Amino acid sequence: MTASPINQGQVVWSGENPIISLKDDPGGDELTNATFFRIVFSEAGTGHALFLSSRGFGGAPIGYTDNPTLGRWLRDAMLPAYAHYTGKDVGKIALEAATFRSEGDPRRAWREEVRADGMAIVLQWEELGPPFVVDSPGGSTGKFPYHVISVFVPSRRATLTRNGEAAPGRAHPRNIAGTQSSTCFLAFSETWLTLP
């Protein structure tokens, strides 16, 4: 019997989900985390959101979005699945209205710019490596409740600035199932599905 090419899980969301995770050294504490979303399909609609926390900017996480309904849904329903937010009360993360703009060539460098009231945040991924496809049934951790399919583009150098001030830390190599990657990466064509 031939296996069906149709995944039986329901699509939760689809879009892009680049990450910046910066540390001083590979085994040290995370100093900066930026979890970015560009959503093209979800039950909460389309749009963008950025969830940012950095010791250089006070440490407390904050969210930015151009669709408040989507931003709240991502914060409340999706963020708890991320290791960075495990056990944290994500409902307390404030959401600010923002605009989003991207530019670049994903073969070389990519930039996301987020502008809120009096705030300009720039996320930049550089020295990009070869892309590879992650197909992770059950996710990357044993308790992760979604099947994730995504095109990862690792970044050997990534930066985040807020009003020109650089967030602390730098990208570090990361091994994913024997494939060389980074703690900072682009994630294109990402789709989360429920587990069948």
C-alpha atoms as a printed R data frame, in Angstrom:
    type eleno elety resid chain resno      x      y      z
1   ATOM     1    CA   MET     A     1  0.000  0.000  0.000
2   ATOM     2    CA   THR     A     2  1.418  3.381 -1.027
3   ATOM     3    CA   ALA     A     3  1.615  6.001  1.704
4   ATOM     4    CA   SER     A     4 -0.517  9.086  1.105
5   ATOM     5    CA   PRO     A     5  1.415 12.263  0.216
6   ATOM     6    CA   ILE     A     6 -1.128 14.245  2.246
7   ATOM     7    CA   ASN     A     7 -0.170 15.035  5.825
8   ATOM     8    CA   GLN     A     8 -3.151 14.232  8.041
9   ATOM     9    CA   GLY     A     9 -2.399 17.029 10.501
10  ATOM    10    CA   GLN     A    10 -4.345 20.276 10.371
11  ATOM    11    CA   VAL     A    11 -2.452 23.419  9.378
12  ATOM    12    CA   VAL     A    12 -2.054 25.662 12.436
13  ATOM    13    CA   TRP     A    13 -0.081 28.404 10.696
14  ATOM    14    CA   SER     A    14  2.195 28.895  7.732
15  ATOM    15    CA   GLY     A    15  4.681 31.626  6.917
16  ATOM    16    CA   GLU     A    16  8.162 32.580  8.109
17  ATOM    17    CA   ASN     A    17  9.754 32.309 11.552
18  ATOM    18    CA   PRO     A    18 13.362 33.590 11.630
19  ATOM    19    CA   ILE     A    19 15.134 33.540 14.986
20  ATOM    20    CA   ILE     A    20 18.005 35.460 16.545
21  ATOM    21    CA   SER     A    21 19.477 33.876 19.680
22  ATOM    22    CA   LEU     A    22 22.644 35.565 20.944
23  ATOM    23    CA   LYS     A    23 25.045 34.445 23.663
24  ATOM    24    CA   ASP     A    24 28.548 35.384 24.785
25  ATOM    25    CA   ASP     A    25 29.648 31.750 24.563
26  ATOM    26    CA   PRO     A    26 27.946 28.555 23.312
27  ATOM    27    CA   GLY     A    27 27.378 27.100 26.774
28  ATOM    28    CA   GLY     A    28 26.357 30.372 28.410
29  ATOM    29    CA   ASP     A    29 23.015 31.974 29.066
30  ATOM    30    CA   GLU     A    30 21.015 33.457 26.228
31  ATOM    31    CA   LEU     A    31 21.425 37.237 26.291
32  ATOM    32    CA   THR     A    32 19.114 38.176 23.425
33  ATOM    33    CA   ASN     A    33 16.203 36.366 21.813
34  ATOM    34    CA   ALA     A    34 14.117 37.603 18.892
35  ATOM    35    CA   THR     A    35 11.278 35.403 17.649
36  ATOM    36    CA   PHE     A    36  9.882 36.848 14.433
37  ATOM    37    CA   PHE     A    37  6.738 35.837 12.545
38  ATOM    38    CA   ARG     A    38  5.471 36.638  9.077
39  ATOM    39    CA   ILE     A    39  2.176 34.746  8.888
40  ATOM    40    CA   VAL     A    40  0.450 34.053  5.575
41  ATOM    41    CA   PHE     A    41 -2.151 31.643  7.007
42  ATOM    42    CA   SER     A    42 -3.594 31.106 10.490
43  ATOM    43    CA   GLU     A    43 -6.925 31.068 12.262
44  ATOM    44    CA   ALA     A    44 -6.046 34.553 13.545
45  ATOM    45    CA   GLY     A    45 -5.382 35.981 10.090
46  ATOM    46    CA   THR     A    46 -2.228 37.271  8.455
47  ATOM    47    CA   GLY     A    47  0.434 39.744  9.465
48  ATOM    48    CA   HIS     A    48  3.632 40.098 11.462
49  ATOM    49    CA   ALA     A    49  4.837 39.884 15.038
50  ATOM    50    CA   LEU     A    50  8.147 40.193 16.843
51  ATOM    51    CA   PHE     A    51  8.729 39.011 20.402
52  ATOM    52    CA   LEU     A    52 11.967 40.389 21.802
53  ATOM    53    CA   SER     A    53 13.848 40.038 25.053
54  ATOM    54    CA   SER     A    54 17.404 41.184 25.699
55  ATOM    55    CA   ARG     A    55 19.443 41.797 28.813
56  ATOM    56    CA   GLY     A    56 20.803 44.832 27.021
57  ATOM    57    CA   PHE     A    57 17.299 46.308 26.877
58  ATOM    58    CA   GLY     A    58 16.128 45.547 30.394
59  ATOM    59    CA   GLY     A    59 15.408 41.843 29.981
60  ATOM    60    CA   ALA     A    60 11.590 41.946 30.016
61  ATOM    61    CA   PRO     A    61 10.036 40.563 26.830
62  ATOM    62    CA   ILE     A    62  7.906 42.802 24.645
63  ATOM    63    CA   GLY     A    63  5.878 42.152 21.521
64  ATOM    64    CA   TYR     A    64  5.246 44.145 18.359
65  ATOM    65    CA   THR     A    65  2.562 43.424 15.770
66  ATOM    66    CA   ASP     A    66  0.605 44.897 12.868
67  ATOM    67    CA   ASN     A    67 -2.420 42.698 13.622
68  ATOM    68    CA   PRO     A    68 -3.429 42.728 17.322
69  ATOM    69    CA   THR     A    69 -5.628 39.637 16.959
70  ATOM    70    CA   LEU     A    70 -2.777 37.691 15.381
71  ATOM    71    CA   GLY     A    71 -0.258 39.058 17.892
72  ATOM    72    CA   ARG     A    72 -2.339 37.932 20.867
73  ATOM    73    CA   TRP     A    73 -2.902 34.496 19.327
74  ATOM    74    CA   LEU     A    74  0.797 33.983 18.625
75  ATOM    75    CA   ARG     A    75  1.683 35.172 22.133
76  ATOM    76    CA   ASP     A    76 -0.889 33.119 24.002
77  ATOM    77    CA   ALA     A    77 -1.148 29.957 21.872
78  ATOM    78    CA   MET     A    78  2.194 29.609 20.074
79  ATOM    79    CA   LEU     A    79  4.945 31.140 22.245
80  ATOM    80    CA   PRO     A    80  4.568 28.543 25.043
81  ATOM    81    CA   ALA     A    81  5.821 25.928 22.531
82  ATOM    82    CA   TYR     A    82  9.174 27.725 22.213
83  ATOM    83    CA   ALA     A    83 12.003 26.704 24.553
84  ATOM    84    CA   HIS     A    84 12.790 30.356 25.319
85  ATOM    85    CA   TYR     A    85  9.283 30.880 26.725
86  ATOM    86    CA   THR     A    86  8.776 27.540 28.495
87  ATOM    87    CA   GLY     A    87  7.252 28.100 31.921
88  ATOM    88    CA   LYS     A    88  6.903 31.848 31.450
89  ATOM    89    CA   ASP     A    89  3.659 33.803 31.776
90  ATOM    90    CA   VAL     A    90  3.493 34.924 28.148
91  ATOM    91    CA   GLY     A    91  0.113 36.574 28.711
92  ATOM    92    CA   LYS     A    92  1.914 39.412 30.488
93  ATOM    93    CA   ILE     A    93  3.949 40.337 27.394
94  ATOM    94    CA   ALA     A    94  2.758 43.740 26.209
95  ATOM    95    CA   LEU     A    95  1.975 44.147 22.508
96  ATOM    96    CA   GLU     A    96  2.725 47.398 20.702
97  ATOM    97    CA   ALA     A    97  1.511 48.446 17.258
98  ATOM    98    CA   ALA     A    98  4.277 48.377 14.662
99  ATOM    99    CA   THR     A    99  5.074 48.343 10.965
100 ATOM   100    CA   PHE     A   100  7.317 45.781  9.334
101 ATOM   101    CA   ARG     A   101  9.612 45.827  6.324
102 ATOM   102    CA   SER     A   102 12.039 43.255  4.944
103 ATOM   103    CA   GLU     A   103 14.821 43.394  2.384
104 ATOM   104    CA   GLY     A   104 17.789 41.399  1.206
105 ATOM   105    CA   ASP     A   105 18.861 38.317 -0.663
106 ATOM   106    CA   PRO     A   106 18.392 35.102  1.365
107 ATOM   107    CA   ARG     A   107 21.444 33.635 -0.365
108 ATOM   108    CA   ARG     A   108 23.638 36.300  1.239
109 ATOM   109    CA   ALA     A   109 22.006 38.573  3.848
110 ATOM   110    CA   TRP     A   110 18.534 39.370  5.144
111 ATOM   111    CA   ARG     A   111 17.122 42.290  7.131
112 ATOM   112    CA   GLU     A   112 13.868 42.859  8.993
113 ATOM   113    CA   GLU     A   113 12.968 46.333 10.219
114 ATOM   114    CA   VAL     A   114 10.297 46.906 12.844
115 ATOM   115    CA   ARG     A   115  9.083 50.426 13.647
116 ATOM   116    CA   ALA     A   116  6.892 51.304 16.613
117 ATOM   117    CA   ASP     A   117  6.241 54.578 18.432
118 ATOM   118    CA   GLY     A   118  9.695 56.129 18.835
119 ATOM   119    CA   MET     A   119 11.365 52.775 18.214
120 ATOM   120    CA   ALA     A   120 13.326 51.332 15.304
121 ATOM   121    CA   ILE     A   121 14.439 47.711 15.630
122 ATOM   122    CA   VAL     A   122 16.649 46.128 12.979
123 ATOM   123    CA   LEU     A   123 17.304 42.392 12.796
124 ATOM   124    CA   GLN     A   124 20.034 41.335 10.402
125 ATOM   125    CA   TRP     A   125 21.243 37.887  9.351
126 ATOM   126    CA   GLU     A   126 24.556 37.766  7.452
127 ATOM   127    CA   GLU     A   127 27.091 35.213  6.202
128 ATOM   128    CA   LEU     A   128 24.253 32.881  5.303
129 ATOM   129    CA   GLY     A   129 24.945 29.205  4.807
130 ATOM   130    CA   PRO     A   130 23.299 26.670  2.479
131 ATOM   131    CA   PRO     A   131 19.591 26.080  3.146
132 ATOM   132    CA   PHE     A   132 18.242 22.748  4.332
133 ATOM   133    CA   VAL     A   133 14.774 21.396  5.025
134 ATOM   134    CA   VAL     A   134 13.694 20.505  8.542
135 ATOM   135    CA   ASP     A   135 10.835 17.997  8.688
136 ATOM   136    CA   SER     A   136 10.281 17.379 12.363
137 ATOM   137    CA   PRO     A   137  7.314 15.189 13.308
138 ATOM   138    CA   GLY     A   138  6.533 16.049 16.866
139 ATOM   139    CA   GLY     A   139  8.906 18.993 16.755
140 ATOM   140    CA   SER     A   140 12.467 19.353 17.956
141 ATOM   141    CA   THR     A   141 11.739 18.395 21.568
142 ATOM   142    CA   GLY     A   142  9.854 15.422 22.931
143 ATOM   143    CA   LYS     A   143  7.002 17.526 24.330
144 ATOM   144    CA   PHE     A   144  6.650 19.806 21.304
145 ATOM   145    CA   PRO     A   145  3.046 19.271 20.145
146 ATOM   146    CA   TYR     A   146  3.395 20.174 16.460
147 ATOM   147    CA   HIS     A   147  4.817 18.780 13.248
148 ATOM   148    CA   VAL     A   148  7.070 21.465 11.747
149 ATOM   149    CA   ILE     A   149  8.304 21.659  8.159
150 ATOM   150    CA   SER     A   150 10.609 24.552  7.277
151 ATOM   151    CA   VAL     A   151 13.490 25.739  5.115
152 ATOM   152    CA   PHE     A   152 16.318 26.786  7.436
153 ATOM   153    CA   VAL     A   153 19.061 29.169  6.301
154 ATOM   154    CA   PRO     A   154 21.760 29.348  9.004
155 ATOM   155    CA   SER     A   155 23.464 32.659  9.749
156 ATOM   156    CA   ARG     A   156 27.051 32.774 10.986
157 ATOM   157    CA   ARG     A   157 26.673 36.432 11.955
158 ATOM   158    CA   ALA     A   158 23.485 38.094 13.180
159 ATOM   159    CA   THR     A   159 22.790 41.379 14.915
160 ATOM   160    CA   LEU     A   160 19.861 43.167 16.494
161 ATOM   161    CA   THR     A   161 19.749 46.879 17.194
162 ATOM   162    CA   ARG     A   162 17.177 49.099 18.876
163 ATOM   163    CA   ASN     A   163 17.452 52.774 17.942
164 ATOM   164    CA   GLY     A   164 21.011 52.034 16.893
165 ATOM   165    CA   GLU     A   165 22.016 50.309 20.147
166 ATOM   166    CA   ALA     A   166 23.294 46.760 19.628
167 ATOM   167    CA   ALA     A   167 21.846 43.915 21.674
168 ATOM   168    CA   PRO     A   168 24.464 41.811 23.489
169 ATOM   169    CA   GLY     A   169 25.757 38.430 22.356
170 ATOM   170    CA   ARG     A   170 26.568 36.798 19.048
171 ATOM   171    CA   ALA     A   171 25.537 33.831 16.951
172 ATOM   172    CA   HIS     A   172 27.072 30.421 17.664
173 ATOM   173    CA   PRO     A   173 27.204 27.159 15.699
174 ATOM   174    CA   ARG     A   174 24.415 24.696 16.377
175 ATOM   175    CA   ASN     A   175 24.095 21.097 15.243
176 ATOM   176    CA   ILE     A   176 20.651 19.968 14.110
177 ATOM   177    CA   ALA     A   177 20.489 16.205 13.570
178 ATOM   178    CA   GLY     A   178 23.995 16.133 12.151
179 ATOM   179    CA   THR     A   179 23.566 19.240 10.008
180 ATOM   180    CA   GLN     A   180 25.618 22.346 10.733
181 ATOM   181    CA   SER     A   181 23.401 25.296 11.587
182 ATOM   182    CA   SER     A   182 23.415 28.284 13.930
183 ATOM   183    CA   THR     A   183 21.560 29.755 16.877
184 ATOM   184    CA   CYS     A   184 20.467 32.429 14.374
185 ATOM   185    CA   PHE     A   185 18.660 31.424 11.199
186 ATOM   186    CA   LEU     A   186 16.042 32.301  8.655
187 ATOM   187    CA   ALA     A   187 13.068 29.965  8.496
188 ATOM   188    CA   PHE     A   188 11.139 30.225  5.246
189 ATOM   189    CA   SER     A   189  8.075 28.290  4.077
190 ATOM   190    CA   GLU     A   190  7.496 27.222  7.668
191 ATOM   191    CA   THR     A   191  4.324 25.317  8.443
192 ATOM   192    CA   TRP     A   192  3.112 24.019 11.787
193 ATOM   193    CA   LEU     A   193  0.608 21.163 11.766
194 ATOM   194    CA   THR     A   194 -1.259 19.363 14.521
195 ATOM   195    CA   LEU     A   195 -0.070 15.839 15.208
196 ATOM   196    CA   PRO     A   196 -2.370 13.253 13.618
